[in-house]
Amino acid sequence: MAKYLLDHRFCQSVKAPEKNAAIYFDNHPKAPIGFALKVTPAGSKKWIICYYTEGKERRMTLDKGFPAWGPQRARKEATDLKTLVISGADLLAEREADKKAKADAKSAQKAKADLTLGALMLAYVDQLKSLNKNSHRDVEWSVRKHIERAKPTIWNTP
């Protein structure tokens, strides 16, 4: 594994690879082990930190890439993250858990929005349509006029 001195000049001049992403590990004396610059074929340059947890190698992308964070700032962030890893944290697992919690909260909010009087009334109209009842048009018109437009608060009531 080759190591490079990741300074501003190197980061700016490194070219995008043709196929797979290239990873350049840092040889700076203050760089934590596993700190690197990942360059994608699209030309994006991202700071990463590689670490092991439970016998598996993990690669975590830092919040900002190059040039938003220069090498010095990225090294500092990587050192802070590496300290957390040494203390037993699995950063990727925590990040994934946060994403899952946000997605669950969003789906719960959507589900709550689907459980309103308006949603129930439209489901009733859909049921009438599926039974080929001609009255579904009159029921839908009446529901939309007298509840949805006239009483939006009631329409959105869970």
N, CA, C and O of each residue as an XYZ file, in Angstrom:
632
protein
N       0.858     -1.169      0.000
C       0.000      0.000      0.000
C       0.906      1.235      0.000
O       1.658      1.477      0.944
N       0.813      1.990     -1.063
C       1.619      3.207     -1.193
C       0.992      4.329     -0.376
O      -0.229      4.430     -0.257
N       1.850      5.160      0.177
C       1.379      6.311      0.933
C       1.913      7.575      0.283
O       2.997      7.590     -0.300
N       1.126      8.633      0.398
C       1.462      9.909     -0.220
C       1.342     11.009      0.820
O       0.561     10.902      1.766
N       2.109     12.050      0.640
C       1.963     13.210      1.503
C       0.791     14.021      0.949
O       0.921     14.701     -0.069
N      -0.342     13.940      1.623
C      -1.545     14.608      1.141
C      -1.517     16.074      1.551
O      -2.033     16.455      2.602
N      -0.908     16.877      0.703
C      -0.932     18.318      0.923
C      -1.878     18.936     -0.105
O      -2.419     18.241     -0.964
N      -2.065     20.236     -0.003
C      -3.023     20.917     -0.867
C      -2.660     20.729     -2.340
O      -3.536     20.499     -3.174
N      -1.378     20.826     -2.656
C      -0.925     20.712     -4.045
C      -1.218     19.322     -4.611
O      -1.693     19.191     -5.739
N      -0.927     18.278     -3.811
C      -1.191     16.911     -4.265
C      -2.682     16.708     -4.511
O      -3.082     16.170     -5.543
N      -3.506     17.147     -3.545
C      -4.951     16.944     -3.649
C      -5.528     17.666     -4.863
O      -6.448     17.166     -5.511
N      -4.995     18.820     -5.162
C      -5.487     19.590     -6.293
C      -5.070     18.958     -7.623
O      -5.832     18.982     -8.590
N      -3.870     18.397     -7.668
C      -3.336     17.912     -8.941
C      -3.688     16.466     -9.261
O      -3.550     16.043    -10.409
N      -4.136     15.702     -8.277
C      -4.428     14.295     -8.536
C      -5.584     14.188     -9.540
O      -6.593     14.885     -9.434
N      -5.404     13.302    -10.505
C      -6.378     13.123    -11.587
C      -7.379     12.022    -11.248
O      -7.090     11.106    -10.479
N      -8.548     12.139    -11.838
C      -9.581     11.115    -11.657
C      -9.189      9.858    -12.415
O      -8.740      9.945    -13.558
N      -9.350      8.692    -11.803
C      -9.042      7.438    -12.494
C     -10.095      7.141    -13.570
O     -11.200      7.681    -13.534
N      -9.742      6.289    -14.507
C     -10.680      5.976    -15.590
C     -11.813      5.072    -15.133
O     -12.965      5.288    -15.511
N     -11.503      4.059    -14.322
C     -12.539      3.096    -13.927
C     -12.906      3.218    -12.464
O     -13.807      3.978    -12.108
N     -12.220      2.480    -11.618
C     -12.565      2.408    -10.192
C     -11.960      3.570     -9.423
O     -10.995      4.196     -9.861
N     -12.544      3.838     -8.281
C     -12.035      4.905     -7.417
C     -10.618      4.578     -6.953
O     -10.277      3.419     -6.716
N      -9.810      5.613     -6.829
C      -8.441      5.459     -6.328
C      -8.378      5.995     -4.910
O      -8.982      7.020     -4.594
N      -7.646      5.297     -4.061
C      -7.504      5.717     -2.665
C      -6.038      6.026     -2.408
O      -5.159      5.207     -2.677
N      -5.790      7.212     -1.887
C      -4.435      7.676     -1.587
C      -4.316      7.847     -0.076
O      -4.889      8.776      0.492
N      -3.568      6.949      0.577
C      -3.394      7.020      2.024
C      -2.364      8.086      2.372
O      -1.395      8.300      1.643
N      -2.593      8.743      3.491
C      -1.767      9.877      3.908
C      -0.523      9.405      4.658
O      -0.594      8.523      5.513
N       0.614     10.005      4.322
C       1.893      9.693      4.953
C       2.349     10.823      5.876
O       3.491     10.831      6.335
N       1.461     11.767      6.144
C       1.807     12.900      7.016
C       1.989     12.380      8.445
O       1.254     11.491      8.874
N       2.978     12.936      9.198
C       3.217     12.433     10.566
C       2.022     12.604     11.507
O       1.896     11.845     12.468
N       1.150     13.571     11.260
C      -0.002     13.785     12.141
C      -1.253     13.056     11.666
O      -2.302     13.152     12.303
N      -1.157     12.334     10.565
C      -2.326     11.633     10.025
C      -2.605     10.367     10.814
O      -1.679      9.612     11.111
N      -3.862     10.121     11.159
C      -4.192      8.858     11.830
C      -4.092      7.702     10.838
O      -4.217      7.897      9.629
N      -3.869      6.525     11.349
C      -3.781      5.340     10.494
C      -5.140      5.135      9.815
O      -6.182      5.156     10.470
N      -5.111      4.939      8.508
C      -6.336      4.686      7.760
C      -6.927      5.927      7.113
O      -7.959      5.832      6.449
N      -6.308      7.083      7.286
C      -6.816      8.320      6.705
C      -6.383      8.402      5.246
O      -5.217      8.164      4.930
N      -7.320      8.739      4.352
C      -7.000      8.745      2.928
C      -7.905      9.697      2.155
O      -8.924     10.176      2.653
N      -7.490      9.949      0.922
C      -8.282     10.717     -0.042
C      -8.778      9.733     -1.088
O      -7.986      9.014     -1.697
N     -10.087      9.702     -1.296
C     -10.689      8.813     -2.291
C     -11.099      9.661     -3.490
O     -11.863     10.617     -3.352
N     -10.586      9.304     -4.667
C     -10.888     10.045     -5.892
C     -11.693      9.123     -6.805
O     -11.243      8.029     -7.147
N     -12.881      9.570     -7.196
C     -13.766      8.751     -8.028
C     -13.550      9.058     -9.507
O     -12.974     10.092     -9.847
N     -14.006      8.169    -10.384
C     -13.889      8.444    -11.817
C     -14.617      9.726    -12.238
O     -14.251     10.346    -13.237
N     -15.630     10.118    -11.490
C     -16.353     11.358    -11.795
C     -15.551     12.590    -11.391
O     -15.905     13.712    -11.753
N     -14.471     12.380    -10.640
C     -13.611     13.493    -10.251
C     -13.854     14.029     -8.858
O     -13.178     14.968     -8.439
N     -14.807     13.455     -8.123
C     -15.024     13.939     -6.760
C     -13.913     13.422     -5.853
O     -13.403     12.316     -6.030
N     -13.558     14.246     -4.888
C     -12.472     13.914     -3.963
C     -13.040     13.937     -2.550
O     -13.453     14.980     -2.043
N     -13.050     12.759     -1.928
C     -13.664     12.617     -0.607
C     -12.631     12.114      0.382
O     -11.787     11.281      0.053
N     -12.709     12.634      1.600
C     -11.837     12.177      2.676
C     -12.484     10.961      3.313
O     -13.688     10.952      3.571
N     -11.681      9.932      3.566
C     -12.211      8.733      4.214
C     -11.306      8.328      5.366
O     -10.135      8.704      5.425
N     -11.875      7.557      6.272
C     -11.107      6.958      7.359
C     -11.441      5.464      7.348
O     -12.612      5.084      7.381
N     -10.419      4.632      7.300
C     -10.592      3.181      7.308
C     -10.277      2.673      8.714
O      -9.309      3.109      9.338
N     -11.089      1.762      9.199
C     -10.857      1.207     10.527
C     -11.442     -0.194     10.587
O     -12.194     -0.603      9.703
N     -11.094     -0.915     11.624
C     -11.594     -2.274     11.823
C     -12.474     -2.302     13.062
O     -12.157     -1.695     14.085
N     -13.571     -3.012     12.951
C     -14.420     -3.264     14.104
C     -14.971     -4.677     13.964
O     -15.458     -5.060     12.901
N     -14.892     -5.441     15.033
C     -15.342     -6.835     15.064
C     -14.742     -7.634     13.909
O     -15.408     -8.492     13.328
N     -13.482     -7.347     13.579
C     -12.779     -8.085     12.540
C     -13.114     -7.695     11.115
O     -12.606     -8.303     10.173
N     -13.962     -6.691     10.939
C     -14.342     -6.257      9.593
C     -13.775     -4.876      9.303
O     -13.773     -3.992     10.160
N     -13.295     -4.711      8.077
C     -12.820     -3.382      7.685
C     -14.018     -2.503      7.340
O     -14.946     -2.934      6.656
N     -13.981     -1.285      7.818
C     -15.044     -0.311      7.552
C     -14.402      0.929      6.954
O     -13.294      1.301      7.341
N     -15.078      1.565      6.025
C     -14.620      2.819      5.434
C     -15.720      3.842      5.580
O     -16.837      3.657      5.096
N     -15.387      4.913      6.249
C     -16.369      5.965      6.479
C     -15.929      7.233      5.764
O     -14.783      7.666      5.890
N     -16.848      7.820      5.017
C     -16.583      9.078      4.339
C     -16.832     10.210      5.325
O     -17.853     10.233      6.013
N     -15.893     11.147      5.387
C     -16.057     12.308      6.258
C     -17.134     13.227      5.692
O     -17.521     13.098      4.531
N     -17.612     14.151      6.513
C     -18.728     15.014      6.125
C     -18.461     15.837      4.873
O     -19.360     16.021      4.053
N     -17.257     16.325      4.716
C     -16.930     17.173      3.565
C     -15.696     16.628      2.878
O     -14.831     16.027      3.515
N     -15.619     16.843      1.568
C     -14.480     16.389      0.791
C     -13.549     17.546      0.456
O     -13.654     18.640      1.013
N     -12.642     17.273     -0.463
C     -11.716     18.300     -0.931
C     -12.385     19.037     -2.078
O     -12.948     18.352     -2.932
N     -12.383     20.327     -2.186
C     -11.611     21.327     -1.471
C     -12.345     21.977     -0.291
O     -11.797     22.875      0.348
N     -13.584     21.535      0.010
C     -14.320     22.141      1.128
C     -13.510     22.047      2.414
O     -13.445     22.999      3.192
N     -12.897     20.891      2.624
C     -11.960     20.726      3.729
C     -10.591     20.463      3.138
O     -10.423     19.563      2.315
N      -9.629     21.235      3.551
C      -8.252     20.998      3.146
C      -7.683     19.821      3.922
O      -8.331     19.311      4.836
N      -6.472     19.382      3.567
C      -5.883     18.226      4.231
C      -5.738     18.389      5.745
O      -5.959     17.440      6.497
N      -5.368     19.587      6.189
C      -5.156     19.807      7.626
C      -6.463     19.648      8.402
O      -6.492     18.977      9.434
N      -7.534     20.255      7.919
C      -8.840     20.168      8.592
C      -9.362     18.723      8.557
O      -9.895     18.227      9.549
N      -9.205     18.064      7.417
C      -9.683     16.683      7.296
C      -8.906     15.754      8.226
O      -9.486     14.841      8.814
N      -7.585     15.980      8.364
C      -6.771     15.166      9.291
C      -7.281     15.310     10.715
O      -7.381     14.326     11.447
N      -7.606     16.544     11.108
C      -8.104     16.789     12.462
C      -9.427     16.042     12.692
O      -9.608     15.385     13.717
N     -10.340     16.152     11.731
C     -11.624     15.448     11.852
C     -11.408     13.934     11.912
O     -12.041     13.242     12.709
N     -10.510     13.428     11.064
C     -10.229     11.992     11.047
C      -9.623     11.536     12.374
O      -9.938     10.452     12.867
N      -8.753     12.365     12.947
C      -8.150     12.031     14.250
C      -9.230     11.947     15.324
O      -9.213     11.037     16.153
N     -10.174     12.896     15.313
C     -11.274     12.876     16.283
C     -12.123     11.608     16.116
O     -12.509     10.976     17.100
N     -12.407     11.249     14.866
C     -13.205     10.050     14.611
C     -12.446      8.790     15.012
O     -13.032      7.857     15.562
N     -11.161      8.764     14.740
C     -10.344      7.607     15.091
C     -10.312      7.418     16.608
O     -10.301      6.286     17.091
N     -10.297      8.519     17.359
C     -10.350      8.451     18.815
C     -11.650      7.773     19.269
O     -11.643      6.960     20.194
N     -12.750      8.112     18.617
C     -14.027      7.473     18.950
C     -13.994      5.975     18.638
O     -14.518      5.161     19.398
N     -13.372      5.626     17.511
C     -13.275      4.214     17.127
C     -12.461      3.442     18.160
O     -12.837      2.340     18.559
N     -11.350      4.025     18.587
C     -10.497      3.371     19.584
C     -11.254      3.167     20.891
O     -11.025      2.187     21.599
N     -12.157      4.097     21.210
C     -12.929      3.961     22.445
C     -14.088      2.976     22.303
O     -14.835      2.754     23.257
N     -14.242      2.380     21.100
C     -15.240      1.319     20.950
C     -16.427      1.658     20.083
O     -17.307      0.816     19.904
N     -16.484      2.849     19.541
C     -17.630      3.236     18.718
C     -17.499      2.651     17.311
O     -16.402      2.568     16.760
N     -18.632      2.250     16.745
C     -18.678      1.848     15.340
C     -19.410      2.972     14.608
O     -20.640      3.021     14.590
N     -18.644      3.860     14.014
C     -19.185      5.082     13.432
C     -20.190      4.821     12.312
O     -21.226      5.481     12.239
N     -19.887      3.867     11.450
C     -20.806      3.578     10.352
C     -22.122      2.999     10.870
O     -23.193      3.337     10.366
N     -22.042      2.137     11.866
C     -23.267      1.559     12.435
C     -24.125      2.662     13.056
O     -25.349      2.647     12.931
N     -23.478      3.615     13.724
C     -24.221      4.722     14.319
C     -24.858      5.601     13.241
O     -26.004      6.030     13.371
N     -24.098      5.860     12.180
C     -24.622      6.686     11.080
C     -25.809      5.993     10.423
O     -26.816      6.633     10.123
N     -25.692      4.671     10.197
C     -26.781      3.911      9.591
C     -28.008      3.884     10.504
O     -29.141      3.958     10.027
N     -27.786      3.779     11.800
C     -28.903      3.787     12.754
C     -29.610      5.141     12.737
O     -30.837      5.200     12.815
N     -28.844      6.228     12.636
C     -29.444      7.559     12.540
C     -30.289      7.695     11.283
O     -31.397      8.229     11.332
N     -29.767      7.210     10.146
C     -30.523      7.270      8.889
C     -31.817      6.476      9.001
O     -32.874      6.918      8.551
N     -31.717      5.281      9.615
C     -32.903      4.444      9.764
C     -33.933      5.115     10.662
O     -35.130      5.070     10.376
N     -33.480      5.731     11.739
C     -34.406      6.407     12.648
C     -35.117      7.566     11.936
O     -36.316      7.772     12.125
N     -34.378      8.314     11.124
C     -34.996      9.414     10.376
C     -35.997      8.895      9.359
O     -37.074      9.469      9.196
N     -35.646      7.809      8.672
C     -36.561      7.224      7.689
C     -37.813      6.685      8.371
O     -38.917      6.839      7.848
N     -37.650      6.051      9.543
C     -38.796      5.537     10.286
C     -39.713      6.666     10.737
O     -40.936      6.542     10.669
N     -39.122      7.769     11.198
C     -39.924      8.913     11.632
C     -40.691      9.509     10.458
O     -41.846      9.913     10.595
N     -40.035      9.557      9.307
C     -40.695     10.111      8.116
C     -41.847      9.218      7.676
O     -42.921      9.714      7.335
N     -41.631      7.894      7.680
C     -42.707      6.991      7.271
C     -43.852      6.996      8.289
O     -45.013      6.841      7.912
N     -43.532      7.173      9.571
C     -44.584      7.267     10.588
C     -45.405      8.534     10.385
O     -46.625      8.526     10.550
N     -44.733      9.615     10.029
C     -45.440     10.870      9.768
C     -46.346     10.720      8.545
O     -47.473     11.214      8.533
N     -45.840     10.029      7.512
C     -46.640      9.806      6.307
C     -47.831      8.907      6.621
O     -48.942      9.153      6.152
N     -47.596      7.865      7.414
C     -48.679      6.960      7.786
C     -49.749      7.698      8.580
O     -50.943      7.447      8.415
N     -49.309      8.613      9.445
C     -50.264      9.395     10.225
C     -51.101     10.282      9.300
O     -52.299     10.461      9.520
N     -50.463     10.834      8.264
C     -51.181     11.673      7.314
C     -52.174     10.845      6.509
O     -53.202     11.361      6.070
N     -51.871      9.554      6.313
C     -52.774      8.675      5.575
C     -53.956      8.219      6.419
O     -54.905      7.645      5.885
N     -53.918      8.461      7.718
C     -54.991      8.017      8.605
C     -55.863      9.200      9.030
O     -56.070      9.439     10.220
N     -56.362      9.925      8.047
C     -57.225     11.078      8.335
C     -58.643     10.770      7.879
O     -58.889      9.780      7.191
N     -59.570     11.631      8.273
C     -60.952     11.477      7.830
C     -61.019     11.593      6.304
O     -61.755     10.849      5.656
N     -60.256     12.520      5.737
C     -60.249     12.690      4.285
C     -59.779     11.432      3.578
O     -60.371     11.019      2.581
N     -58.711     10.818      4.091
C     -58.209      9.582      3.486
C     -59.254      8.469      3.595
O     -59.430      7.680      2.666
N     -59.937      8.415      4.728
C     -60.987      7.414      4.914
C     -62.132      7.624      3.922
O     -62.628      6.667      3.327
N     -62.546      8.871      3.749
C     -63.641      9.158      2.823
C     -63.260      8.820      1.377
O     -64.079      8.296      0.622
N     -62.019      9.123      0.998
C     -61.576      8.789     -0.359
C     -61.438      7.279     -0.540
O     -61.659      6.760     -1.634
N     -61.075      6.580      0.526
C     -61.024      5.122      0.457
C     -62.431      4.555      0.253
O     -62.614      3.562     -0.450
N     -63.420      5.202      0.878
C     -64.814      4.795      0.698
C     -65.239      4.992     -0.760
O     -65.901      4.135     -1.346
N     -64.851      6.124     -1.328
C     -65.166      6.392     -2.740
C     -64.499      5.340     -3.629
O     -65.122      4.833     -4.562
N     -63.233      5.009     -3.345
C     -62.529      3.987     -4.121
C     -63.226      2.629     -4.011
O     -63.296      1.880     -4.985
N     -63.730      2.324     -2.838
C     -64.452      1.065     -2.633
C     -65.724      1.036     -3.484
O     -66.054      0.017     -4.091
N     -66.425      2.161     -3.519
C     -67.631      2.233     -4.358
C     -67.276      2.045     -5.834
O     -67.990      1.359     -6.565
N     -66.167      2.657     -6.270
C     -65.713      2.504     -7.668
C     -65.399      1.043     -7.959
O     -65.795      0.517     -9.000
N     -64.678      0.373     -7.030
C     -64.289     -1.016     -7.264
C     -65.504     -1.940     -7.321
O     -65.440     -3.008     -7.930
N     -66.606     -1.541     -6.694
C     -67.847     -2.332     -6.731
C     -68.744     -1.928     -7.903
O     -69.872     -2.405     -8.035
N     -68.217     -1.037     -8.751
C     -68.951     -0.538     -9.930
C     -70.266      0.128     -9.561
O     -71.259     -0.010    -10.275
N     -70.274      0.844     -8.457
C     -71.463      1.593     -8.040
C     -71.452      2.947     -8.742
O     -70.464      3.678     -8.664
N     -72.525      3.279     -9.415
C     -72.615      4.567    -10.109
C     -72.627      5.735     -9.137
O     -72.280      6.854     -9.516
N     -73.012      5.502     -7.920
C     -73.100      6.565     -6.926
C     -71.738      7.096     -6.498
O     -71.672      8.104     -5.794
N     -70.647      6.444     -6.904
C     -69.323      6.886     -6.453
C     -69.031      8.319     -6.877
O     -68.339      9.043     -6.162
N     -69.556      8.747     -8.049
C     -69.323     10.125     -8.516
C     -70.004     11.132     -7.591
O     -69.404     12.135     -7.203
N     -71.244     10.862     -7.247
C     -71.989     11.772     -6.372
C     -71.371     11.813     -4.969
O     -71.267     12.876     -4.357
N     -70.970     10.657     -4.478
C     -70.361     10.596     -3.150
C     -69.041     11.363     -3.142
O     -68.776     12.123     -2.211
N     -68.215     11.175     -4.164
C     -66.934     11.881     -4.219
C     -67.151     13.388     -4.304
O     -66.495     14.154     -3.598
N     -68.073     13.811     -5.168
C     -68.353     15.252     -5.300
C     -68.816     15.826     -3.966
O     -68.360     16.890     -3.547
N     -69.706     15.129     -3.318
C     -70.252     15.590     -2.043
C     -69.174     15.645     -0.952
O     -69.113     16.605     -0.184
N     -68.340     14.627     -0.892
C     -67.274     14.569      0.108
C     -66.282     15.712     -0.103
O     -65.895     16.390      0.849
N     -65.874     15.920     -1.358
C     -64.902     16.984     -1.643
C     -65.492     18.367     -1.393
O     -64.808     19.243     -0.864
N     -66.771     18.578     -1.771
C     -67.382     19.896     -1.593
C     -67.669     20.197     -0.124
O     -67.313     21.266      0.371
N     -68.308     19.265      0.568
C     -68.804     19.551      1.913
C     -67.797     19.283      3.033
O     -67.975     19.769      4.150
N     -66.748     18.517      2.748
C     -65.757     18.258      3.799
C     -64.401     18.839      3.412
O     -63.863     19.690      4.121
N     -63.840     18.374      2.273
C     -62.479     18.786      1.912
C     -62.366     20.304      1.741
O     -61.483     20.933      2.324
N     -63.272     20.895      0.934
C     -63.176     22.340      0.689
C     -63.801     23.170      1.806
O     -63.266     24.215      2.175
N     -64.913     22.718      2.339
C     -65.632     23.512      3.341
C     -65.006     23.415      4.727
O     -65.007     24.396      5.471
N     -64.482     22.274      5.078
C     -63.950     22.044      6.424
C     -62.580     21.350      6.351
O     -62.476     20.181      6.724
N     -61.540     22.028      5.886
C     -60.234     21.386      5.751
C     -59.656     20.862      7.069
O     -58.910     19.882      7.078
N     -60.003     21.517      8.179
C     -59.516     21.047      9.476
C     -60.073     19.674      9.793
O     -59.350     18.795     10.261
N     -61.366     19.490      9.536
C     -61.999     18.192      9.762
C     -61.431     17.171      8.781
O     -61.199     16.019      9.146
N     -61.209     17.588      7.542
C     -60.665     16.711      6.506
C     -59.318     16.108      6.946
O     -59.039     14.938      6.683
N     -58.499     16.914      7.609
C     -57.145     16.477      8.027
C     -57.097     15.896      9.430
O     -56.016     15.607      9.943
N     -58.257     15.719     10.061
C     -58.303     15.170     11.407
C     -57.965     13.675     11.389
O     -58.520     12.924     10.588
N     -57.062     13.249     12.264
C     -56.733     11.816     12.318
C     -57.931     10.982     12.759
O     -57.829      9.759     12.858
